[in-house]
């Protein structure tokens, strides 16, 4: 019998869950400060205000640098930048909108674009940004900012939500030749790798984390998400049974342990050597490179397995950040001009962002991705970049835009099945909850 151990971690489940959606979309800094505009705008120059969510120091420095570079490049428009902490964003934005002085430009995650567009809170950008910039986007990303045929945001970065991180040294010791390509293999490998010192795999281990981290798995196993495209009918059918059964089998075998006290976005317990495999987003690269450099030579990545074993399928969704123009901005053309210059123009303006973040995030622009791939040191800085860029991102789906309660219903079903509830019973409960959400929120006919 395996020994019982208390897993250690840096964040409690509640605290980690509170950061989940932000983490999968770029992990904003939850600090208390924010850079405020402090310089005079020259007379006769159009001021465009820009609020960005405050991220890491490296990311914030890039924002400051690209704004300064644009301001110095011409004398007709001045961008005034404000960095707003993630925990203060909603309150400050709501107050600014109520007062009629919302920023002209703001950062927005992909999940917010559709609702904001339908509510006319943001400006369509299709005609304000040139076709060349739009055509440079990967199609699966461009689609996530398009509502009723119009683009409403320009993507800055994407982060696939699910990448398989695995210990090559432990695989070799267990006689396993390479990463699993099916979920049956994943379960078998995780069980074979589990011993008194290490668990086989780390997956999301609570319903809120499961609600979003499994979107890609849901696509893969069922070929659809658990609500119809027009949001009129729940579709949490038995198509999802193999996914729930896999979680149940992993947990029952001990290869997937009880919750370790760390949210899904945090890779600390994998870095500490408690797991042989881990599902996590591309952002885990930065944490592993910075905090666990001695482990890096023994870590490889692969797409999460598909249920039929075929490669080139959706097993992840794409989160991340976009820039949008406020729906009431009187300077929408000038704002869009800056966005095109900074994100959609010369690759030299945006490549430094990905260098500063150790290539732990992915550019949605083909030309930028090509420029990054051509850098001489990219593989030495981030040895996992190529696999993520070439084998995961092109096949990932945009994050769904339906209400959170729909996702939560599936997360609760997966958690219940993992803990022993019959799979069919768990799915039936999810279906009922989703239909209730459709009725309560009057969703029918409002989907894409």
Secondary structure, 3 states (H helix, E strand, C coil): CCCCCCCCCCCCHHHHHHCHHHHCCCCCCCCCCCCCCCCCCCCCCEEEEEEEECCCHHHHHHHHHHHHHHHHHCCCEEEEEEEECHHHHHHHHHHHHHHCCCCCEEEEEHHHHHHHHHCCCECCCCCCCCHHHHHCECHHHHHHHEECCEECCEEEEEEECCEEEEEHHHHHHCCCCCCCCEHHHHHHHHHHHCCCCCEEEECCCCHHHHHHHCHHHHHHHHCCCCECCCCCCECCCHHHHHHHHHHHHHHHHCCCCCCCCCCCCCCHHHHCCCEEEEEECCCHHHHHHHHCCCCHHHEEEEECCECCCCCCCCCCEEEEEEEEEECCCCCHHHHHHHHHHHHCCCHHHHHHHHHHCCCCCECCEHHHHHHHHCCCCHHHHCCCHHHHHHHHHHHCEECCCCCHHHHHHHHHHHHHHHCCCCHHHHHHHHHHHHHHHHHHCCCCCCCC
